[in-house]
């Protein structure tokens, strides 16, 4: 629960520091500008708000790790094109910054008030609230890396969420070299950058990338 607030809070702070020029730069998500990615954060925060008020009495079926579908190929997101059109509709960057901060801060408050043992339903899954919010640590942290990928002057995600996301990935993929930073593990392990020849040798026969979505 604390890592959810830390990761989302840091992401909102970085979004708040974006300049108008930054919004037109590419993000770490292929085919998306920074403005498109920020618009995606609006949708994510809305999803959190909806899910936290969707309790269920059904048995828990997933946790923070199994919430994510794992593959080795990028999946087609039917909302990707809609997100791009929606981002363009905002017109001025300040409008998008205002909206993402508005719903993002609401998601932070809702998470802080939530009962961690309450069961919630989303996407045909049932999780306890703590597990659902734990799953979103992955979402906020990976997309924070995407946000600053071509904007090195901006702050990236904090160390604690990065370490937790590394743990999540290693639960799925197995251990990465201990000498690697959590950032490098996440970027290489999710296909956000190609490994160097030396890194590939250290990975041995590990199949990468692992796409979680």
C-alpha positions as a Markdown table, in Angstrom:
| # | Residue | x | y | z |
|---|---|---|---|---|
| 1 | Unk | 0.0 | 0.0 | 0.0 |
| 2 | Unk | 2.8 | 2.4 | 0.9 |
| 3 | Unk | 4.7 | 1.6 | -2.3 |
| 4 | Unk | 1.5 | 2.4 | -4.3 |
| 5 | Unk | 1.4 | 5.9 | -2.8 |
| 6 | Unk | 5.2 | 6.4 | -3.2 |
| 7 | Unk | 5.3 | 5.3 | -6.9 |
| 8 | Unk | 2.2 | 7.2 | -7.9 |
| 9 | Unk | 3.2 | 10.3 | -5.9 |
| 10 | Unk | 6.6 | 10.4 | -7.6 |
| 11 | Unk | 5.0 | 9.9 | -11.0 |
| 12 | Unk | 2.6 | 12.8 | -10.5 |
| 13 | Unk | 5.5 | 15.0 | -9.3 |
| 14 | Unk | 7.4 | 14.3 | -12.5 |
| 15 | Unk | 4.4 | 14.9 | -14.7 |
| 16 | Unk | 3.9 | 18.2 | -12.9 |
| 17 | Unk | 7.5 | 19.3 | -13.9 |
| 18 | Unk | 7.0 | 18.6 | -17.6 |
| 19 | Unk | 7.3 | 21.6 | -19.9 |
| 20 | Unk | 5.1 | 22.1 | -22.9 |
| 21 | Unk | 8.1 | 21.1 | -25.1 |
| 22 | Unk | 8.4 | 17.8 | -23.2 |
| 23 | Unk | 4.9 | 16.8 | -24.1 |
| 24 | Unk | 5.9 | 16.6 | -27.8 |
| 25 | Unk | 8.9 | 14.3 | -27.1 |
| 26 | Unk | 8.8 | 10.5 | -27.7 |
| 27 | Unk | 8.2 | 8.3 | -24.6 |
| 28 | Unk | 9.5 | 4.9 | -23.9 |
| 29 | Unk | 6.3 | 3.4 | -25.2 |
| 30 | Unk | 6.7 | 2.7 | -28.9 |
| 31 | Unk | 4.5 | 5.0 | -31.0 |
| 32 | Unk | 3.5 | 7.2 | -28.1 |
| 33 | Unk | 4.6 | 10.7 | -27.4 |
| 34 | Unk | 4.9 | 11.9 | -23.8 |
| 35 | Unk | 1.5 | 13.5 | -24.0 |
| 36 | Unk | 0.0 | 10.1 | -25.0 |
| 37 | Unk | 1.6 | 8.4 | -22.1 |
| 38 | Unk | 0.4 | 11.1 | -19.7 |
| 39 | Unk | -3.1 | 10.6 | -21.0 |
| 40 | Unk | -2.8 | 6.9 | -20.3 |
| 41 | Unk | -2.1 | 7.8 | -16.7 |
| 42 | Unk | -5.6 | 9.5 | -16.6 |
| 43 | Unk | -7.2 | 6.2 | -17.7 |
| 44 | Unk | -5.1 | 4.2 | -15.2 |
| 45 | Unk | -6.1 | 6.5 | -12.3 |
| 46 | Unk | -9.7 | 6.2 | -13.2 |
| 47 | Unk | -9.3 | 2.4 | -13.3 |
| 48 | Unk | -8.0 | 2.5 | -9.7 |
| 49 | Unk | -10.9 | 4.6 | -8.6 |
| 50 | Unk | -13.4 | 2.4 | -10.2 |
| 51 | Unk | -11.9 | -0.8 | -8.9 |
| 52 | Unk | -11.6 | 0.4 | -5.3 |
| 53 | Unk | -15.4 | 0.9 | -5.2 |
| 54 | Unk | -16.1 | -2.5 | -6.8 |
| 55 | Unk | -16.1 | -4.9 | -3.8 |
| 56 | Unk | -17.0 | -8.5 | -4.2 |
| 57 | Unk | -17.6 | -11.5 | -1.9 |
| 58 | Unk | -16.0 | -13.9 | -4.4 |
| 59 | Unk | -12.8 | -15.8 | -3.6 |
| 60 | Unk | -9.5 | -14.1 | -4.4 |
| 61 | Unk | -8.1 | -15.4 | -7.7 |
| 62 | Unk | -5.0 | -13.3 | -8.4 |
| 63 | Unk | -2.3 | -11.3 | -6.6 |
| 64 | Unk | 0.0 | -8.4 | -7.5 |
| 65 | Unk | 2.1 | -10.6 | -9.7 |
| 66 | Unk | -0.5 | -12.9 | -11.3 |
| 67 | Unk | -2.6 | -9.9 | -12.1 |
| 68 | Unk | -0.3 | -9.4 | -15.1 |
| 69 | Unk | -0.6 | -11.5 | -18.2 |
| 70 | Unk | 2.9 | -12.6 | -19.3 |
| 71 | Unk | 4.1 | -13.2 | -22.8 |
| 72 | Unk | 7.1 | -12.8 | -25.0 |
| 73 | Unk | 5.4 | -10.7 | -27.7 |
| 74 | Unk | 3.8 | -7.3 | -27.4 |
| 75 | Unk | 0.0 | -7.4 | -27.1 |
| 76 | Unk | -2.4 | -5.4 | -29.2 |
| 77 | Unk | -4.1 | -2.8 | -26.9 |
| 78 | Unk | -7.4 | -1.8 | -28.4 |
| 79 | Unk | -7.3 | 1.4 | -26.4 |
| 80 | Unk | -3.9 | 2.5 | -27.7 |
| 81 | Unk | -5.3 | 4.4 | -30.7 |
| 82 | Unk | -8.1 | 5.9 | -28.6 |
| 83 | Unk | -5.5 | 7.1 | -26.1 |
| 84 | Unk | -3.6 | 9.0 | -28.8 |
| 85 | Unk | -6.7 | 10.7 | -30.1 |
| 86 | Unk | -7.8 | 11.6 | -26.6 |
| 87 | Unk | -4.4 | 13.1 | -25.8 |
| 88 | Unk | -4.6 | 15.3 | -28.9 |
| 89 | Unk | -8.1 | 16.4 | -27.9 |
| 90 | Unk | -6.7 | 18.2 | -24.8 |
| 91 | Unk | -5.2 | 20.8 | -27.0 |
| 92 | Unk | -3.0 | 22.5 | -24.4 |
| 93 | Unk | -0.6 | 20.6 | -22.2 |
| 94 | Unk | -1.7 | 22.4 | -19.0 |
| 95 | Unk | -5.2 | 20.9 | -19.4 |
| 96 | Unk | -3.8 | 17.4 | -19.5 |
| 97 | Unk | -1.5 | 18.1 | -16.6 |
| 98 | Unk | -4.4 | 19.4 | -14.6 |
| 99 | Unk | -6.6 | 16.4 | -15.3 |
| 100 | Unk | -4.0 | 13.8 | -14.5 |
| 101 | Unk | -3.1 | 15.5 | -11.3 |
| 102 | Unk | -6.8 | 15.7 | -10.4 |
| 103 | Unk | -7.6 | 12.0 | -10.9 |
| 104 | Unk | -4.2 | 10.9 | -9.7 |
| 105 | Unk | -4.5 | 12.8 | -6.4 |
| 106 | Unk | -8.0 | 11.3 | -6.0 |
| 107 | Unk | -6.5 | 7.8 | -6.5 |
| 108 | Unk | -3.9 | 8.5 | -3.9 |
| 109 | Unk | -6.6 | 9.6 | -1.4 |
| 110 | Unk | -8.8 | 6.6 | -2.2 |
| 111 | Unk | -5.9 | 4.2 | -1.7 |
| 112 | Unk | -5.0 | 5.7 | 1.6 |
| 113 | Unk | -8.6 | 5.2 | 2.8 |
| 114 | Unk | -9.0 | 1.7 | 1.4 |
| 115 | Unk | -9.3 | -1.4 | 3.6 |
| 116 | Unk | -6.3 | -3.6 | 2.5 |
| 117 | Unk | -8.2 | -6.8 | 3.2 |
| 118 | Unk | -11.3 | -5.9 | 1.1 |
| 119 | Unk | -11.8 | -7.9 | -2.0 |
| 120 | Unk | -12.3 | -6.1 | -5.3 |
| 121 | Unk | -13.2 | -7.3 | -8.8 |
| 122 | Unk | -11.6 | -6.1 | -12.1 |
| 123 | Unk | -11.2 | -7.7 | -15.5 |
| 124 | Unk | -12.7 | -11.0 | -14.4 |
| 125 | Unk | -10.2 | -11.2 | -11.5 |
| 126 | Unk | -10.6 | -10.9 | -7.8 |
| 127 | Unk | -7.8 | -9.5 | -5.6 |
| 128 | Unk | -7.6 | -8.1 | -2.1 |
| 129 | Unk | -7.1 | -4.4 | -2.2 |
| 130 | Unk | -3.5 | -4.6 | -1.1 |
| 131 | Unk | -2.8 | -7.0 | -4.0 |
| 132 | Unk | -4.5 | -4.8 | -6.5 |
| 133 | Unk | -2.6 | -1.7 | -5.4 |
| 134 | Unk | 0.6 | -3.7 | -5.3 |
| 135 | Unk | 0.0 | -4.6 | -9.0 |
| 136 | Unk | -0.2 | -1.0 | -9.8 |
| 137 | Unk | 3.2 | -0.4 | -8.4 |
| 138 | Unk | 4.4 | -2.1 | -11.5 |
| 139 | Unk | 2.3 | 0.1 | -13.7 |
| 140 | Unk | 3.3 | 3.4 | -12.2 |
| 141 | Unk | 7.0 | 2.4 | -12.0 |
| 142 | Unk | 7.5 | 1.0 | -15.5 |
| 143 | Unk | 5.6 | 3.9 | -17.0 |
| 144 | Unk | 7.6 | 6.4 | -15.0 |
| 145 | Unk | 10.7 | 4.9 | -16.7 |
| 146 | Unk | 8.9 | 5.3 | -20.0 |
| 147 | Unk | 8.1 | 8.9 | -19.2 |
| 148 | Unk | 11.7 | 10.0 | -18.6 |
| 149 | Unk | 13.3 | 7.7 | -21.2 |
| 150 | Unk | 14.1 | 10.6 | -23.5 |
| 151 | Unk | 13.9 | 13.3 | -20.9 |
| 152 | Unk | 17.0 | 12.7 | -18.7 |
| 153 | Unk | 16.7 | 16.0 | -17.0 |
| 154 | Unk | 13.6 | 14.7 | -15.1 |
| 155 | Unk | 13.5 | 12.5 | -12.0 |
| 156 | Unk | 12.9 | 8.8 | -12.4 |
| 157 | Unk | 11.0 | 6.5 | -10.1 |
| 158 | Unk | 12.2 | 6.0 | -6.5 |
| 159 | Unk | 14.5 | 3.1 | -5.5 |
| 160 | Unk | 11.9 | 1.2 | -3.4 |
| 161 | Unk | 9.3 | 0.8 | -6.2 |
| 162 | Unk | 12.1 | -0.1 | -8.6 |
| 163 | Unk | 13.4 | -2.8 | -6.3 |
| 164 | Unk | 9.8 | -4.2 | -5.8 |
| 165 | Unk | 9.3 | -4.3 | -9.6 |
| 166 | Unk | 12.5 | -6.2 | -10.0 |
| 167 | Unk | 11.3 | -8.7 | -7.4 |
| 168 | Unk | 8.1 | -9.1 | -9.3 |
| 169 | Unk | 9.9 | -9.7 | -12.6 |
| 170 | Unk | 12.3 | -12.1 | -11.1 |
| 171 | Unk | 9.4 | -14.1 | -9.6 |
| 172 | Unk | 8.3 | -14.7 | -13.2 |
| 173 | Unk | 11.5 | -14.8 | -15.2 |
| 174 | Unk | 14.1 | -16.0 | -12.6 |
| 175 | Unk | 17.0 | -14.0 | -11.2 |
| 176 | Unk | 18.9 | -11.5 | -13.2 |
| 177 | Unk | 22.6 | -10.8 | -12.5 |
| 178 | Unk | 23.0 | -9.3 | -9.0 |
| 179 | Unk | 25.4 | -6.6 | -10.4 |
| 180 | Unk | 22.6 | -5.2 | -12.6 |
| 181 | Unk | 20.7 | -2.2 | -11.3 |
| 182 | Unk | 16.9 | -2.5 | -10.9 |
| 183 | Unk | 16.4 | 0.0 | -13.7 |
| 184 | Unk | 18.5 | -2.1 | -16.1 |
| 185 | Unk | 16.7 | -5.3 | -15.1 |
| 186 | Unk | 13.4 | -3.7 | -15.9 |
| 187 | Unk | 14.4 | -2.0 | -19.1 |
| 188 | Unk | 16.1 | -5.1 | -20.5 |
| 189 | Unk | 13.7 | -7.6 | -19.0 |
| 190 | Unk | 10.7 | -5.9 | -20.5 |
| 191 | Unk | 12.3 | -5.2 | -23.9 |
| 192 | Unk | 12.6 | -1.5 | -23.4 |
| 193 | Unk | 16.2 | -1.6 | -24.4 |
| 194 | Unk | 18.3 | -4.4 | -26.0 |
| 195 | Unk | 21.0 | -5.9 | -23.8 |
| 196 | Unk | 24.6 | -5.2 | -24.7 |
| 197 | Unk | 26.8 | -8.2 | -25.8 |
| 198 | Unk | 28.2 | -8.4 | -22.3 |
| 199 | Unk | 24.8 | -8.3 | -20.7 |
| 200 | Unk | 23.5 | -11.0 | -23.1 |
| 201 | Unk | 26.4 | -13.2 | -22.1 |
| 202 | Unk | 25.5 | -12.8 | -18.5 |
| 203 | Unk | 21.9 | -13.7 | -19.2 |
| 204 | Unk | 22.9 | -17.0 | -20.7 |
| 205 | Unk | 19.9 | -18.7 | -22.3 |
| 206 | Unk | 17.2 | -16.5 | -20.5 |
| 207 | Unk | 14.4 | -15.7 | -22.9 |
| 208 | Unk | 13.6 | -12.0 | -23.0 |
| 209 | Unk | 11.7 | -9.8 | -23.1 |
| 210 | Unk | 8.9 | -10.6 | -20.7 |
| 211 | Unk | 5.9 | -8.5 | -21.6 |
| 212 | Unk | 3.4 | -7.9 | -18.8 |
| 213 | Unk | 0.1 | -6.3 | -19.6 |
